[in-house]
């Protein structure tokens, strides 16, 4: 079984995330895709991060009727900050028969060499790269990658959070039930959750 691991804070999950996931599962050789929720990315600030269980709930709502996808919260039980190599090692121990593939935006490649044990990841795991505006990929500079011809998504979780705080109606930028959940729970309404 070939499983794509789509890491992110998903703060919140939006239609851009789901479009990329849908593309990867339908137009590559992946059998399934797991959304791996990161509690704290060592390369990002924590200040605007909604609590772990709330982001997991939003993801579960977003993918609940699609058996191609799974929500993985393994990093919630790991030391903080979480490092991809540690997560991969643990997942491989738990699922030895599964071939794991990293799903990354091209915007992650310029900082990839800052990742813990990045050379081990390059050597042992294939990376499927989707395009991000302003970040062209030079395949010869990055070993063990497949460049997916996915549509470019310019929607960001930062944009979503700012729009919600400013009281814009952005229901079509989010899965319908996720938008309802966010508005019912009053997430991202104050400046501290941007």
Buried (B, 14 or more C-beta within 10 A) or exposed (E): EBBBBBBBBBBBBBBBBBBBBBBBBEEBEBEBBBBBBBBBBEEEEEEBBBEBEBBBBBBBBBBEEEEBBBBBBBBBEEEEBBBBBBBBBBBBEEEEEBBBBBBBBBBBBEEBEEBEBBEEBBEBBBBBBBBBEEBEBEEEEBEEBEBBEBEBBEBEBEBBBBBBBEEEEBEEBBBEEBBEBBBEEEBBBEEEBB
